[in-house]
């Protein structure tokens, strides 16, 4: 299940039914809508993003992605009140569901792990899907997560086969820096806590250490 803040006091919630179809609810004006079945056949949890299209006026658009029965990534889009049919975005043979973000108008960034333990990325630029590419570097043992921290800035997080945390970011792509940033590892216990401290400080987040350590179960 996933949810996103779609603006104008609206939250969209997505889940997977027992028959593997995509389910959708809208929470708006303190009211939860009836369940909407959007079909498809999902073998991963959905990932959704709201992004701004400026091609025909300024419109907030919702895209929902998931791994399908062919182990490729499928997409369904909500534009001006209408859901598009499901479409395949192809790619390699994936072993994880997607993670998605938007770092600006008309842009989407998506990542997923392939069956070869590499992480692949797909960019949507000026409302056109580009080609999948590997971010390379190491073999990965977790699904990736992507987040955007501002205009034209994103970061991808994943665990390597050495249990270290790796990060790929916009800066490396722009400046042509090869490889990934190996932050710290292995990422459990105190190492996990140090990683969280580093990330929180990097993005200016004030962390209550005693509360967070209790929440994540780190002594």
C-alpha positions as CSV (number, residue, x, y, z in Angstrom):
1,X,0.0,0.0,0.0
2,X,1.1,3.6,-0.6
3,X,-0.4,7.0,-0.3
4,X,0.4,10.5,-1.5
5,X,-0.6,14.1,-0.8
6,X,-2.2,15.2,-4.1
7,X,-2.9,18.8,-3.0
8,X,-6.1,20.7,-2.2
9,X,-6.6,18.7,1.1
10,X,-6.6,15.5,-0.9
11,X,-4.8,12.2,-0.1
12,X,-4.8,9.3,-2.6
13,X,-4.3,5.8,-1.2
14,X,-3.4,2.8,-3.3
15,X,-3.3,-0.9,-2.5
16,X,-3.4,-4.4,-4.0
17,X,-6.5,-6.6,-3.9
18,X,-6.6,-10.4,-3.2
19,X,-6.8,-10.9,-7.0
20,X,-3.7,-8.6,-7.5
21,X,-5.5,-5.6,-9.0
22,X,-4.8,-2.0,-8.1
23,X,-7.2,-0.5,-5.5
24,X,-7.7,3.2,-5.0
25,X,-9.3,5.5,-2.4
26,X,-9.4,9.2,-2.1
27,X,-9.6,11.0,1.3
28,X,-10.9,14.6,0.8
29,X,-12.9,17.0,2.9
30,X,-12.8,14.5,5.9
31,X,-14.4,11.8,3.8
32,X,-13.0,8.6,2.4
33,X,-14.3,7.6,-1.0
34,X,-15.6,4.2,-2.0
35,X,-13.0,1.8,-3.2
36,X,-12.1,2.0,-6.9
37,X,-10.7,-1.1,-8.7
38,X,-8.2,0.1,-11.3
39,X,-7.5,-3.4,-12.7
40,X,-4.1,-4.7,-13.8
41,X,-2.2,-7.6,-12.4
42,X,0.4,-6.5,-9.8
43,X,3.1,-8.6,-8.3
44,X,4.6,-5.8,-6.2
45,X,3.3,-3.0,-4.0
46,X,2.3,0.1,-6.0
47,X,4.4,3.2,-6.1
48,X,2.7,6.6,-6.8
49,X,3.8,10.1,-7.5
50,X,2.1,13.4,-8.1
51,X,3.8,15.7,-10.5
52,X,3.1,19.0,-12.3
53,X,2.4,19.1,-16.0
54,X,2.8,22.5,-17.7
55,X,2.3,21.4,-21.3
56,X,-1.4,22.5,-21.4
57,X,-1.8,24.8,-18.5
58,X,-0.6,23.8,-15.0
59,X,-2.1,20.5,-14.0
60,X,-1.3,18.1,-11.1
61,X,-1.0,14.5,-12.5
62,X,-0.9,11.2,-10.6
63,X,1.1,8.2,-11.9
64,X,1.0,4.8,-10.3
65,X,3.6,2.1,-11.1
66,X,4.0,-1.6,-10.2
67,X,5.8,-4.7,-11.3
68,X,3.6,-6.8,-13.5
69,X,3.3,-10.6,-14.3
70,X,6.0,-10.2,-16.9
71,X,8.4,-8.7,-14.4
72,X,8.4,-5.4,-16.2
73,X,7.0,-2.1,-14.9
74,X,3.4,-1.0,-15.7
75,X,2.0,2.5,-15.3
76,X,-1.4,4.1,-15.0
77,X,-2.0,7.8,-15.1
78,X,-4.7,10.1,-13.7
79,X,-4.8,13.3,-15.8
80,X,-7.6,15.9,-15.7
81,X,-10.0,13.6,-13.8
82,X,-9.5,10.5,-16.1
83,X,-7.5,7.4,-15.6
84,X,-5.4,6.2,-18.6
85,X,-5.3,2.5,-19.6
86,X,-2.4,0.5,-18.2
87,X,0.8,0.8,-20.2
88,X,4.1,-1.1,-20.0
89,X,7.3,0.7,-19.5
90,X,9.4,-2.3,-20.4
91,X,12.8,-2.6,-18.9
92,X,14.8,-5.6,-17.7
93,X,13.6,-8.6,-15.8
94,X,12.9,-6.9,-12.4
95,X,13.0,-8.5,-9.0
96,X,11.6,-5.6,-7.0
97,X,8.8,-3.2,-7.3
98,X,9.5,0.4,-8.3
99,X,10.2,3.5,-6.3
100,X,9.4,6.9,-7.8
101,X,9.9,10.6,-7.3
102,X,9.5,13.9,-9.1
103,X,12.1,16.6,-8.9
104,X,10.3,19.3,-10.9
105,X,7.6,20.1,-13.5
106,X,7.2,17.5,-16.3
107,X,9.8,15.2,-14.7
108,X,9.6,11.8,-13.0
109,X,12.5,9.6,-11.7
110,X,11.9,5.8,-11.2
111,X,14.2,3.0,-10.0
112,X,13.9,-0.8,-9.5
113,X,16.2,-3.7,-8.9
114,X,16.8,-6.2,-11.7
115,X,17.1,-10.0,-11.4
116,X,20.9,-9.4,-12.0
117,X,21.0,-7.4,-8.7
118,X,21.7,-4.2,-10.5
119,X,19.6,-1.0,-10.0
120,X,18.0,0.4,-13.1
121,X,16.6,3.9,-13.5
122,X,14.1,5.4,-15.9
123,X,13.7,9.2,-16.4
124,X,10.6,11.1,-17.6
125,X,11.9,14.3,-19.0
126,X,9.7,17.1,-20.6
127,X,6.8,14.5,-20.6
128,X,8.8,11.9,-22.6
129,X,10.0,8.6,-21.2
130,X,13.7,8.0,-21.9
131,X,15.5,4.5,-21.8
132,X,16.2,2.4,-18.8
133,X,19.9,2.5,-17.7
134,X,21.9,0.8,-14.9
135,X,23.3,3.0,-12.2
136,X,26.1,0.4,-11.9
137,X,28.7,0.1,-9.2
138,X,27.9,-2.9,-7.0
139,X,25.5,-5.8,-6.6
140,X,22.5,-4.8,-4.5
141,X,20.6,-6.9,-1.9
142,X,17.6,-4.6,-1.3
143,X,15.1,-2.8,-3.4
144,X,16.1,0.8,-4.0
145,X,14.3,3.9,-2.7
146,X,14.4,7.3,-4.5
147,X,13.6,10.7,-3.0
148,X,13.6,14.2,-4.3
149,X,14.8,17.0,-2.0
150,X,14.2,20.0,-4.4
151,X,14.1,21.1,-7.9
152,X,16.4,19.0,-10.2
153,X,17.8,17.1,-7.1
154,X,17.1,13.4,-6.3
155,X,18.9,10.7,-4.4
156,X,18.7,6.9,-4.7
157,X,19.3,4.7,-1.6
158,X,20.0,0.9,-1.6
159,X,21.8,-1.8,0.4
160,X,24.7,-3.5,-1.3
161,X,25.6,-7.1,-1.1
162,X,28.2,-6.1,1.5
163,X,25.4,-4.7,3.7
164,X,26.6,-1.1,3.2
165,X,24.3,1.7,2.3
166,X,24.9,3.2,-1.1
167,X,23.7,6.5,-2.6
168,X,23.5,7.8,-6.1
169,X,22.4,11.4,-6.6
170,X,21.9,14.1,-9.2
171,X,25.2,15.8,-8.4
172,X,27.1,12.7,-9.5
173,X,25.2,12.5,-12.8
174,X,25.7,16.2,-13.6
175,X,29.4,16.3,-12.8
176,X,30.0,12.8,-14.3
177,X,31.3,11.4,-11.1
178,X,31.7,7.6,-11.7
179,X,30.3,5.0,-9.3
180,X,28.3,5.3,-6.1
181,X,28.8,6.9,-2.7
182,X,29.3,4.1,-0.1
183,X,28.0,5.8,3.0
184,X,28.5,3.3,5.8
185,X,28.2,-0.4,6.4
186,X,27.2,-2.8,7.5
187,X,23.9,-1.0,8.1
188,X,22.5,-2.4,11.3
189,X,22.8,-1.6,15.0
190,X,25.0,1.4,15.8
191,X,26.0,1.6,12.1
192,X,22.4,2.1,11.1
193,X,22.0,4.8,13.7
194,X,25.1,6.6,12.5
195,X,23.7,6.5,9.0
196,X,20.4,8.0,10.1
197,X,22.3,10.7,11.9
198,X,24.4,11.5,8.8
199,X,21.3,11.6,6.5
200,X,19.3,13.8,9.0
201,X,22.2,16.2,9.4
202,X,22.8,16.3,5.6
203,X,19.2,17.5,5.0
204,X,18.9,19.8,8.0
205,X,16.6,17.5,10.0
206,X,16.6,17.9,13.8
207,X,16.5,14.4,15.2
208,X,15.6,13.5,18.8
209,X,18.2,10.7,19.2
210,X,16.6,9.0,22.3
211,X,13.2,8.9,20.7
212,X,14.4,7.7,17.3
213,X,16.7,5.0,18.8
214,X,13.7,3.7,20.8
215,X,11.5,3.7,17.7
216,X,14.0,1.7,15.6
217,X,15.1,-0.6,18.4
218,X,18.7,0.4,18.5
219,X,20.3,0.2,21.9
